[in-house]
Amino acid sequence: MKEIILIKNGELALKGLNRTTFEEILIKNLRRRLTPLGEIEIRRAQSTIYIEPVADGFPFEEALDRVGRVFGIAAYSRACVAEKDMGDILQKSADYLKPMLAKVKTFKVEAKRADKQFPHPSPEICREVGGALLAANGHLKVDVHNPDLTVMVEVRDFGAYIHGEQRTGAGGLPVGTAGRAAILISGGIDSPVAAWMMAKRGLSLNAIHFASPPYTSPRAEQKVRDLLARVARYSGTIRLAIVPFTEIQEEIGKHCPEDFFTLIMRRMMMQVATRLAKDRNCPALITGESLGQVASQTLPALAVTDVATDLPVLRPLIGMDKEEIIEISRKIDTFDISIQPFEDCCTVFTPRHPKTRPTLEQCLATEAGLDKEPLIERAVAGTEFSYID
């Protein structure tokens, strides 16, 4: 029995003249994720994408798992293909759905006749298919209000498709439709969630991590790689830049008051990240900051941080509390990695009493003892690059 994967577009249906471009990028992303599993054919029509394996033995469940993490999809399902003939629809409905129906007590049938040339209207399709399923499964009852299983029959351009309830897609926009941006990634809970959220809005991701050996260990760097690998299951390939930050932090420690350590460090990070982002044609930076969560995330602190870059800074978590962020981190499977006890450079050099209401004038005066430009240039020159898939 021939099977395919049916995919329903989400926001893409609202994109007007740009819709075709968005759909083409979504198909490209799907092909990149699914081709390693076997040869497939992909086509689209009527806000639906059809994925058809070329050979037998295609691993549908693995494919569905991957489809569920592709942004730009509202819903998807594994479906049986039937001829646009009522007899074939009834026969294949009974055969294909039998294992699903054996596990439930109640069901209902919904039909969508997208091909208006098909002679049987939707209510008739529901009635005929429901009757056939009741006849083939004596234990079943119909419940149109709260069924254990909703059976879908869709009559479309290329054929009729029969499936159980649709799975909810990842939503958002296809990665690559909104351009690219650079995420400042630490080993904590917040920044991987911020990366995931901006990928969901269509951004391709570059990542920038600041390492401070010997204060931070190789395991802290591996932790970041592991986090990005979880994000990459949704976003696709991420280019990672590992910035040597030890010298900058040591110079800050020598020349700046302790209560300004975090603020000056964040400003220097933004300046290094801006250089690296522009080199990769990333017109924006992303951070995992949430308003008021820590001392460096008060409004005055964010203000003096922002003026250190001439790029827009995207903060998708800015209005979220910690529990909301943790909930998403569990959903995308980064939480257990984030709580591993390997410190990053932000936690190693945390002052005992950080400044919470700084002014730009205070920061500039504090930085006056630093020879900033050579420090930034050496950090950029020493940056190592790799790719996370």
PATOR-459832 format. One record per residue (C-alpha): residue in one letter; residue number from 1; x, y, z. Coordinates in nm, 3 decimals. Example, Ala and Ser with C-alpha at 12.3 -4.5 7.8 and 13.67 -1.06 7.14 Angstrom:
<recs>
+------+-----+---------+---------+---------+
! type ! seq !      c1 !      c2 !      c3 !
+------+-----+---------+---------+---------+
!    A !   1 !   1.230 !  -0.450 !   0.780 !
!    S !   2 !   1.367 !  -0.106 !   0.714 !
+------+-----+---------+---------+---------+
</recs>
This chain:
<recs>
+------+-----+---------+---------+---------+
! type ! seq !      c1 !      c2 !      c3 !
+------+-----+---------+---------+---------+
!    M !   1 !   0.000 !   0.000 !   0.000 !
!    K !   2 !   0.150 !   0.332 !  -0.108 !
!    E !   3 !   0.217 !   0.586 !   0.166 !
!    I !   4 !   0.330 !   0.949 !   0.165 !
!    I !   5 !   0.381 !   1.234 !   0.412 !
!    L !   6 !   0.132 !   1.520 !   0.383 !
!    I !   7 !   0.248 !   1.860 !   0.512 !
!    K !   8 !   0.024 !   2.163 !   0.570 !
!    N !   9 !   0.181 !   2.509 !   0.554 !
!    G !  10 !   0.144 !   2.748 !   0.846 !
!    E !  11 !   0.206 !   3.122 !   0.815 !
!    L !  12 !   0.326 !   3.072 !   0.458 !
!    A !  13 !  -0.034 !   3.078 !   0.336 !
!    L !  14 !  -0.048 !   3.449 !   0.431 !
!    K !  15 !   0.262 !   3.557 !   0.240 !
!    G !  16 !   0.100 !   3.681 !  -0.081 !
!    L !  17 !   0.346 !   3.746 !  -0.364 !
!    N !  18 !   0.635 !   3.608 !  -0.154 !
!    R !  19 !   0.462 !   3.278 !  -0.085 !
!    T !  20 !   0.635 !   3.083 !  -0.360 !
!    T !  21 !   0.978 !   3.187 !  -0.232 !
!    F !  22 !   0.890 !   3.081 !   0.123 !
!    E !  23 !   0.759 !   2.745 !   0.002 !
!    E !  24 !   1.069 !   2.682 !  -0.206 !
!    I !  25 !   1.292 !   2.744 !   0.098 !
!    L !  26 !   1.074 !   2.514 !   0.310 !
!    I !  27 !   1.102 !   2.239 !   0.050 !
!    K !  28 !   1.479 !   2.289 !   0.037 !
!    N !  29 !   1.496 !   2.253 !   0.415 !
!    L !  30 !   1.280 !   1.940 !   0.406 !
!    R !  31 !   1.491 !   1.784 !   0.133 !
!    R !  32 !   1.810 !   1.851 !   0.329 !
!    R !  33 !   1.664 !   1.681 !   0.638 !
!    L !  34 !   1.503 !   1.383 !   0.465 !
!    T !  35 !   1.735 !   1.291 !   0.177 !
!    P !  36 !   1.980 !   1.108 !   0.410 !
!    L !  37 !   1.695 !   0.864 !   0.488 !
!    G !  38 !   1.638 !   0.769 !   0.124 !
!    E !  39 !   1.543 !   0.911 !  -0.215 !
!    I !  40 !   1.224 !   1.116 !  -0.210 !
!    E !  41 !   1.008 !   1.320 !  -0.444 !
!    I !  42 !   0.856 !   1.646 !  -0.317 !
!    R !  43 !   0.578 !   1.847 !  -0.481 !
!    R !  44 !   0.336 !   2.113 !  -0.366 !
!    A !  45 !  -0.021 !   2.220 !  -0.441 !
!    Q !  46 !  -0.311 !   2.384 !  -0.257 !
!    S !  47 !  -0.105 !   2.486 !   0.051 !
!    T !  48 !   0.004 !   2.123 !   0.090 !
!    I !  49 !   0.345 !   1.961 !   0.038 !
!    Y !  50 !   0.359 !   1.595 !  -0.066 !
!    I !  51 !   0.665 !   1.385 !   0.023 !
!    E !  52 !   0.678 !   1.050 !  -0.156 !
!    P !  53 !   0.953 !   0.788 !  -0.106 !
!    V !  54 !   1.094 !   0.652 !  -0.428 !
!    A !  55 !   1.180 !   0.303 !  -0.297 !
!    D !  56 !   1.034 !   0.059 !  -0.047 !
!    G !  57 !   1.162 !   0.042 !   0.309 !
!    F !  58 !   1.155 !   0.416 !   0.374 !
!    P !  59 !   1.181 !   0.486 !   0.753 !
!    F !  60 !   0.859 !   0.681 !   0.792 !
!    E !  61 !   0.873 !   0.727 !   1.170 !
!    E !  62 !   1.225 !   0.870 !   1.160 !
!    A !  63 !   1.117 !   1.094 !   0.872 !
!    L !  64 !   0.812 !   1.214 !   1.067 !
!    D !  65 !   1.031 !   1.292 !   1.366 !
!    R !  66 !   1.253 !   1.508 !   1.146 !
!    V !  67 !   0.959 !   1.678 !   0.975 !
!    G !  68 !   0.825 !   1.770 !   1.320 !
!    R !  69 !   1.133 !   1.985 !   1.381 !
!    V !  70 !   1.125 !   2.177 !   1.051 !
!    F !  71 !   1.002 !   2.533 !   1.098 !
!    G !  72 !   0.729 !   2.658 !   0.865 !
!    I !  73 !   0.495 !   2.359 !   0.906 !
!    A !  74 !   0.155 !   2.381 !   1.075 !
!    A !  75 !   0.064 !   2.009 !   1.064 !
!    Y !  76 !   0.178 !   1.685 !   0.904 !
!    S !  77 !   0.067 !   1.326 !   0.876 !
!    R !  78 !   0.154 !   0.985 !   0.737 !
!    A !  79 !  -0.112 !   0.898 !   0.481 !
!    C !  80 !  -0.225 !   0.621 !   0.249 !
!    V !  81 !  -0.276 !   0.702 !  -0.119 !
!    A !  82 !  -0.596 !   0.590 !  -0.291 !
!    E !  83 !  -0.743 !   0.644 !  -0.635 !
!    K !  84 !  -1.004 !   0.915 !  -0.668 !
!    D !  85 !  -1.266 !   0.645 !  -0.673 !
!    M !  86 !  -1.514 !   0.579 !  -0.391 !
!    G !  87 !  -1.466 !   0.204 !  -0.403 !
!    D !  88 !  -1.088 !   0.232 !  -0.370 !
!    I !  89 !  -1.120 !   0.490 !  -0.091 !
!    L !  90 !  -1.351 !   0.260 !   0.107 !
!    Q !  91 !  -1.130 !  -0.045 !   0.065 !
!    K !  92 !  -0.805 !   0.130 !   0.151 !
!    S !  93 !  -0.962 !   0.313 !   0.445 !
!    A !  94 !  -1.062 !  -0.020 !   0.601 !
!    D !  95 !  -0.724 !  -0.184 !   0.534 !
!    Y !  96 !  -0.495 !   0.108 !   0.622 !
!    L !  97 !  -0.672 !   0.223 !   0.936 !
!    K !  98 !  -0.736 !  -0.121 !   1.087 !
!    P !  99 !  -0.427 !  -0.118 !   1.319 !
!    M ! 100 !  -0.516 !   0.233 !   1.446 !
!    L ! 101 !  -0.883 !   0.153 !   1.494 !
!    A ! 102 !  -0.801 !  -0.165 !   1.687 !
!    K ! 103 !  -0.660 !   0.056 !   1.966 !
!    V ! 104 !  -0.963 !   0.286 !   2.007 !
!    K ! 105 !  -1.331 !   0.259 !   2.092 !
!    T ! 106 !  -1.474 !   0.566 !   1.921 !
!    F ! 107 !  -1.402 !   0.754 !   1.600 !
!    K ! 108 !  -1.537 !   1.005 !   1.354 !
!    V ! 109 !  -1.461 !   1.079 !   0.988 !
!    E ! 110 !  -1.382 !   1.419 !   0.842 !
!    A ! 111 !  -1.347 !   1.477 !   0.469 !
!    K ! 112 !  -1.201 !   1.755 !   0.257 !
!    R ! 113 !  -1.287 !   1.763 !  -0.112 !
!    A ! 114 !  -1.027 !   2.005 !  -0.249 !
!    D ! 115 !  -1.087 !   1.865 !  -0.600 !
!    K ! 116 !  -1.438 !   1.988 !  -0.675 !
!    Q ! 117 !  -1.454 !   1.763 !  -0.983 !
!    F ! 118 !  -1.483 !   1.461 !  -0.754 !
!    P ! 119 !  -1.853 !   1.366 !  -0.775 !
!    H ! 120 !  -1.908 !   1.280 !  -0.406 !
!    P ! 121 !  -1.947 !   1.575 !  -0.164 !
!    S ! 122 !  -1.774 !   1.576 !   0.173 !
!    P ! 123 !  -2.079 !   1.468 !   0.383 !
!    E ! 124 !  -2.127 !   1.166 !   0.158 !
!    I ! 125 !  -1.758 !   1.073 !   0.186 !
!    C ! 126 !  -1.782 !   1.089 !   0.566 !
!    R ! 127 !  -2.098 !   0.879 !   0.570 !
!    E ! 128 !  -1.968 !   0.611 !   0.332 !
!    V ! 129 !  -1.625 !   0.578 !   0.492 !
!    G ! 130 !  -1.774 !   0.576 !   0.843 !
!    G ! 131 !  -2.011 !   0.297 !   0.746 !
!    A ! 132 !  -1.729 !   0.091 !   0.594 !
!    L ! 133 !  -1.515 !   0.128 !   0.905 !
!    L ! 134 !  -1.802 !   0.031 !   1.136 !
!    A ! 135 !  -1.871 !  -0.277 !   0.926 !
!    A ! 136 !  -1.502 !  -0.382 !   0.938 !
!    N ! 137 !  -1.456 !  -0.310 !   1.311 !
!    G ! 138 !  -1.744 !  -0.437 !   1.520 !
!    H ! 139 !  -1.615 !  -0.290 !   1.846 !
!    L ! 140 !  -1.627 !   0.069 !   1.723 !
!    K ! 141 !  -1.879 !   0.344 !   1.787 !
!    V ! 142 !  -1.909 !   0.685 !   1.626 !
!    D ! 143 !  -1.855 !   0.990 !   1.849 !
!    V ! 144 !  -1.858 !   1.317 !   1.659 !
!    H ! 145 !  -1.788 !   1.532 !   1.968 !
!    N ! 146 !  -1.499 !   1.364 !   2.149 !
!    P ! 147 !  -1.368 !   1.070 !   1.946 !
!    D ! 148 !  -1.059 !   0.866 !   2.035 !
!    L ! 149 !  -0.952 !   0.894 !   1.669 !
!    T ! 150 !  -1.042 !   1.132 !   1.391 !
!    V ! 151 !  -1.009 !   0.976 !   1.046 !
!    M ! 152 !  -0.927 !   1.218 !   0.764 !
!    V ! 153 !  -1.007 !   1.164 !   0.396 !
!    E ! 154 !  -0.869 !   1.431 !   0.162 !
!    V ! 155 !  -0.948 !   1.434 !  -0.208 !
!    R ! 156 !  -0.687 !   1.650 !  -0.379 !
!    D ! 157 !  -0.528 !   1.715 !  -0.718 !
!    F ! 158 !  -0.303 !   1.409 !  -0.725 !
!    G ! 159 !  -0.526 !   1.153 !  -0.554 !
!    A ! 160 !  -0.718 !   1.071 !  -0.237 !
!    Y ! 161 !  -0.536 !   1.051 !   0.096 !
!    I ! 162 !  -0.642 !   0.868 !   0.410 !
!    H ! 163 !  -0.486 !   0.921 !   0.750 !
!    G ! 164 !  -0.543 !   0.945 !   1.123 !
!    E ! 165 !  -0.518 !   1.268 !   1.314 !
!    Q ! 166 !  -0.254 !   1.516 !   1.206 !
!    R ! 167 !   0.052 !   1.588 !   1.417 !
!    T ! 168 !   0.120 !   1.949 !   1.512 !
!    G ! 169 !   0.418 !   2.099 !   1.330 !
!    A ! 170 !   0.692 !   2.325 !   1.467 !
!    G ! 171 !   0.521 !   2.636 !   1.326 !
!    G ! 172 !   0.708 !   2.957 !   1.253 !
!    L ! 173 !   0.881 !   3.040 !   0.926 !
!    P ! 174 !   1.128 !   2.832 !   0.723 !
!    V ! 175 !   1.486 !   2.890 !   0.835 !
!    G ! 176 !   1.656 !   3.119 !   0.586 !
!    T ! 177 !   1.353 !   3.328 !   0.491 !
!    A ! 178 !   1.440 !   3.609 !   0.736 !
!    G ! 179 !   1.814 !   3.629 !   0.668 !
!    R ! 180 !   2.081 !   3.547 !   0.923 !
!    A ! 181 !   2.196 !   3.663 !   1.265 !
!    A ! 182 !   2.466 !   3.581 !   1.521 !
!    I ! 183 !   2.367 !   3.438 !   1.859 !
!    L ! 184 !   2.594 !   3.498 !   2.159 !
!    I ! 185 !   2.583 !   3.149 !   2.306 !
!    S ! 186 !   2.681 !   3.051 !   2.658 !
!    G ! 187 !   2.642 !   2.719 !   2.832 !
!    G ! 188 !   2.336 !   2.833 !   3.026 !
!    I ! 189 !   1.965 !   2.774 !   2.984 !
!    D ! 190 !   1.869 !   3.100 !   2.814 !
!    S ! 191 !   2.080 !   3.147 !   2.501 !
!    P ! 192 !   1.998 !   2.810 !   2.336 !
!    V ! 193 !   1.629 !   2.892 !   2.381 !
!    A ! 194 !   1.685 !   3.236 !   2.228 !
!    A ! 195 !   1.861 !   3.072 !   1.933 !
!    W ! 196 !   1.572 !   2.831 !   1.881 !
!    M ! 197 !   1.314 !   3.109 !   1.901 !
!    M ! 198 !   1.486 !   3.322 !   1.638 !
!    A ! 199 !   1.540 !   3.024 !   1.408 !
!    K ! 200 !   1.165 !   2.970 !   1.437 !
!    R ! 201 !   1.119 !   3.321 !   1.295 !
!    G ! 202 !   1.320 !   3.224 !   0.987 !
!    L ! 203 !   1.675 !   3.329 !   1.079 !
!    S ! 204 !   1.979 !   3.123 !   0.982 !
!    L ! 205 !   2.213 !   3.109 !   1.279 !
!    N ! 206 !   2.578 !   3.181 !   1.337 !
!    A ! 207 !   2.693 !   3.125 !   1.697 !
!    I ! 208 !   2.962 !   3.304 !   1.895 !
!    H ! 209 !   3.099 !   3.156 !   2.218 !
!    F ! 210 !   3.357 !   3.323 !   2.443 !
!    A ! 211 !   3.605 !   3.082 !   2.604 !
!    S ! 212 !   3.847 !   3.172 !   2.883 !
!    P ! 213 !   4.096 !   2.892 !   2.938 !
!    P ! 214 !   4.226 !   2.797 !   3.189 !
!    Y ! 215 !   3.937 !   2.948 !   3.384 !
!    T ! 216 !   3.693 !   2.754 !   3.164 !
!    S ! 217 !   3.749 !   2.391 !   3.069 !
!    P ! 218 !   3.726 !   2.208 !   2.735 !
!    R ! 219 !   3.416 !   2.041 !   2.877 !
!    A ! 220 !   3.247 !   2.381 !   2.894 !
!    E ! 221 !   3.317 !   2.427 !   2.523 !
!    Q ! 222 !   3.187 !   2.077 !   2.447 !
!    K ! 223 !   2.873 !   2.162 !   2.643 !
!    V ! 224 !   2.811 !   2.453 !   2.405 !
!    R ! 225 !   2.864 !   2.228 !   2.104 !
!    D ! 226 !   2.616 !   1.977 !   2.246 !
!    L ! 227 !   2.360 !   2.253 !   2.303 !
!    L ! 228 !   2.399 !   2.383 !   1.951 !
!    A ! 229 !   2.360 !   2.031 !   1.812 !
!    R ! 230 !   2.017 !   2.016 !   1.980 !
!    V ! 231 !   1.923 !   2.355 !   1.834 !
!    A ! 232 !   2.055 !   2.250 !   1.491 !
!    R ! 233 !   1.795 !   1.972 !   1.476 !
!    Y ! 234 !   1.549 !   2.259 !   1.422 !
!    S ! 235 !   1.764 !   2.531 !   1.265 !
!    G ! 236 !   1.991 !   2.331 !   1.037 !
!    T ! 237 !   2.367 !   2.385 !   1.023 !
!    I ! 238 !   2.511 !   2.646 !   1.262 !
!    R ! 239 !   2.854 !   2.804 !   1.213 !
!    L ! 240 !   3.025 !   2.828 !   1.554 !
!    A ! 241 !   3.296 !   3.080 !   1.640 !
!    I ! 242 !   3.501 !   3.013 !   1.956 !
!    V ! 243 !   3.653 !   3.343 !   2.072 !
!    P ! 244 !   3.960 !   3.344 !   2.302 !
!    F ! 245 !   3.848 !   3.581 !   2.577 !
!    T ! 246 !   4.100 !   3.520 !   2.856 !
!    E ! 247 !   4.323 !   3.817 !   2.781 !
!    I ! 248 !   4.031 !   4.058 !   2.766 !
!    Q ! 249 !   3.889 !   3.939 !   3.096 !
!    E ! 250 !   4.227 !   3.954 !   3.268 !
!    E ! 251 !   4.280 !   4.310 !   3.146 !
!    I ! 252 !   3.935 !   4.407 !   3.271 !
!    G ! 253 !   4.027 !   4.256 !   3.607 !
!    K ! 254 !   4.345 !   4.462 !   3.623 !
!    H ! 255 !   4.211 !   4.800 !   3.513 !
!    C ! 256 !   3.839 !   4.816 !   3.605 !
!    P ! 257 !   3.654 !   4.833 !   3.938 !
!    E ! 258 !   3.503 !   4.498 !   4.033 !
!    D ! 259 !   3.141 !   4.619 !   4.028 !
!    F ! 260 !   3.184 !   4.706 !   3.657 !
!    F ! 261 !   3.341 !   4.371 !   3.555 !
!    T ! 262 !   3.026 !   4.222 !   3.402 !
!    L ! 263 !   2.921 !   4.540 !   3.225 !
!    I ! 264 !   3.257 !   4.602 !   3.062 !
!    M ! 265 !   3.287 !   4.236 !   2.974 !
!    R ! 266 !   2.946 !   4.243 !   2.805 !
!    R ! 267 !   3.036 !   4.558 !   2.613 !
!    M ! 268 !   3.360 !   4.399 !   2.492 !
!    M ! 269 !   3.170 !   4.085 !   2.390 !
!    M ! 270 !   2.932 !   4.294 !   2.185 !
!    Q ! 271 !   3.221 !   4.470 !   2.010 !
!    V ! 272 !   3.395 !   4.142 !   1.925 !
!    A ! 273 !   3.066 !   3.982 !   1.820 !
!    T ! 274 !   2.989 !   4.279 !   1.594 !
!    R ! 275 !   3.317 !   4.232 !   1.405 !
!    L ! 276 !   3.254 !   3.860 !   1.362 !
!    A ! 277 !   2.888 !   3.909 !   1.265 !
!    K ! 278 !   2.972 !   4.162 !   0.995 !
!    D ! 279 !   3.237 !   3.929 !   0.854 !
!    R ! 280 !   2.959 !   3.670 !   0.806 !
!    N ! 281 !   2.705 !   3.920 !   0.669 !
!    C ! 282 !   2.490 !   3.890 !   0.981 !
!    P ! 283 !   2.303 !   4.221 !   1.021 !
!    A ! 284 !   2.186 !   4.150 !   1.377 !
!    L ! 285 !   2.296 !   3.998 !   1.707 !
!    I ! 286 !   2.085 !   3.773 !   1.932 !
!    T ! 287 !   2.120 !   3.737 !   2.309 !
!    G ! 288 !   1.939 !   3.535 !   2.574 !
!    E ! 289 !   1.880 !   3.827 !   2.809 !
!    S ! 290 !   1.559 !   3.855 !   3.010 !
!    L ! 291 !   1.471 !   4.186 !   3.172 !
!    G ! 292 !   1.573 !   4.200 !   3.536 !
!    Q ! 293 !   1.685 !   3.838 !   3.558 !
!    V ! 294 !   2.039 !   3.930 !   3.667 !
!    A ! 295 !   2.228 !   4.252 !   3.740 !
!    S ! 296 !   2.354 !   4.292 !   3.382 !
!    Q ! 297 !   1.998 !   4.273 !   3.251 !
!    T ! 298 !   1.845 !   4.582 !   3.410 !
!    L ! 299 !   1.730 !   4.855 !   3.173 !
!    P ! 300 !   2.032 !   5.082 !   3.243 !
!    A ! 301 !   2.271 !   4.786 !   3.199 !
!    L ! 302 !   2.110 !   4.681 !   2.871 !
!    A ! 303 !   2.126 !   5.040 !   2.748 !
!    V ! 304 !   2.501 !   5.074 !   2.801 !
!    T ! 305 !   2.552 !   4.730 !   2.644 !
!    D ! 306 !   2.354 !   4.815 !   2.332 !
!    V ! 307 !   2.556 !   5.125 !   2.249 !
!    A ! 308 !   2.867 !   4.908 !   2.222 !
!    T ! 309 !   2.739 !   4.781 !   1.885 !
!    D ! 310 !   2.587 !   4.944 !   1.579 !
!    L ! 311 !   2.389 !   4.628 !   1.499 !
!    P ! 312 !   2.034 !   4.568 !   1.622 !
!    V ! 313 !   2.021 !   4.333 !   1.922 !
!    L ! 314 !   1.735 !   4.081 !   1.920 !
!    R ! 315 !   1.626 !   3.960 !   2.265 !
!    P ! 316 !   1.341 !   3.709 !   2.221 !
!    L ! 317 !   1.335 !   3.622 !   2.593 !
!    I ! 318 !   1.318 !   3.980 !   2.719 !
!    G ! 319 !   0.966 !   3.955 !   2.867 !
!    M ! 320 !   0.981 !   3.593 !   2.982 !
!    D ! 321 !   1.037 !   3.461 !   3.333 !
!    K ! 322 !   1.272 !   3.175 !   3.416 !
!    E ! 323 !   1.002 !   2.910 !   3.434 !
!    E ! 324 !   0.878 !   2.998 !   3.086 !
!    I ! 325 !   1.233 !   2.973 !   2.950 !
!    I ! 326 !   1.293 !   2.641 !   3.126 !
!    E ! 327 !   0.969 !   2.504 !   2.980 !
!    I ! 328 !   1.092 !   2.573 !   2.627 !
!    S ! 329 !   1.439 !   2.434 !   2.706 !
!    R ! 330 !   1.278 !   2.108 !   2.814 !
!    K ! 331 !   1.066 !   2.103 !   2.498 !
!    I ! 332 !   1.371 !   2.138 !   2.271 !
!    D ! 333 !   1.579 !   1.902 !   2.487 !
!    T ! 334 !   1.852 !   2.145 !   2.592 !
!    F ! 335 !   1.773 !   2.176 !   2.964 !
!    D ! 336 !   1.962 !   1.869 !   3.084 !
!    I ! 337 !   2.275 !   1.983 !   2.900 !
!    S ! 338 !   2.245 !   2.343 !   3.019 !
!    I ! 339 !   2.247 !   2.244 !   3.386 !
!    Q ! 340 !   2.570 !   2.045 !   3.357 !
!    P ! 341 !   2.821 !   2.199 !   3.604 !
!    F ! 342 !   3.078 !   2.336 !   3.360 !
!    E ! 343 !   3.116 !   2.713 !   3.401 !
!    D ! 344 !   3.143 !   2.959 !   3.115 !
!    C ! 345 !   3.337 !   3.285 !   3.121 !
!    C ! 346 !   3.034 !   3.486 !   3.233 !
!    T ! 347 !   3.001 !   3.295 !   3.560 !
!    V ! 348 !   3.374 !   3.268 !   3.636 !
!    F ! 349 !   3.428 !   3.645 !   3.659 !
!    T ! 350 !   3.102 !   3.746 !   3.828 !
!    P ! 351 !   3.154 !   4.037 !   4.074 !
!    R ! 352 !   3.024 !   4.011 !   4.429 !
!    H ! 353 !   2.825 !   4.337 !   4.402 !
!    P ! 354 !   2.761 !   4.418 !   4.035 !
!    K ! 355 !   2.656 !   4.761 !   3.920 !
!    T ! 356 !   2.284 !   4.762 !   3.837 !
!    R ! 357 !   2.227 !   5.128 !   3.740 !
!    P ! 358 !   2.527 !   5.226 !   3.532 !
!    T ! 359 !   2.549 !   5.524 !   3.301 !
!    L ! 360 !   2.733 !   5.533 !   2.972 !
!    E ! 361 !   2.964 !   5.802 !   3.107 !
!    Q ! 362 !   3.062 !   5.576 !   3.398 !
!    C ! 363 !   3.131 !   5.284 !   3.166 !
!    L ! 364 !   3.342 !   5.491 !   2.928 !
!    A ! 365 !   3.543 !   5.631 !   3.218 !
!    T ! 366 !   3.594 !   5.279 !   3.353 !
!    E ! 367 !   3.710 !   5.153 !   3.014 !
!    A ! 368 !   3.960 !   5.436 !   2.975 !
!    G ! 369 !   4.237 !   5.226 !   3.124 !
!    L ! 370 !   4.192 !   4.951 !   2.865 !
!    D ! 371 !   4.374 !   4.947 !   2.532 !
!    K ! 372 !   4.060 !   4.807 !   2.372 !
!    E ! 373 !   4.130 !   4.797 !   2.001 !
!    P ! 374 !   4.435 !   4.567 !   2.012 !
!    L ! 375 !   4.251 !   4.339 !   2.256 !
!    I ! 376 !   3.953 !   4.314 !   2.022 !
!    E ! 377 !   4.173 !   4.257 !   1.717 !
!    R ! 378 !   4.364 !   3.974 !   1.886 !
!    A ! 379 !   4.040 !   3.810 !   2.000 !
!    V ! 380 !   3.895 !   3.825 !   1.649 !
!    A ! 381 !   4.219 !   3.699 !   1.491 !
!    G ! 382 !   4.238 !   3.408 !   1.736 !
!    T ! 383 !   3.879 !   3.294 !   1.681 !
!    E ! 384 !   3.834 !   2.934 !   1.566 !
!    F ! 385 !   3.545 !   2.828 !   1.344 !
!    S ! 386 !   3.357 !   2.502 !   1.298 !
!    Y ! 387 !   3.015 !   2.379 !   1.190 !
!    I ! 388 !   2.746 !   2.215 !   1.402 !
!    D ! 389 !   2.489 !   1.993 !   1.228 !
+------+-----+---------+---------+---------+
</recs>
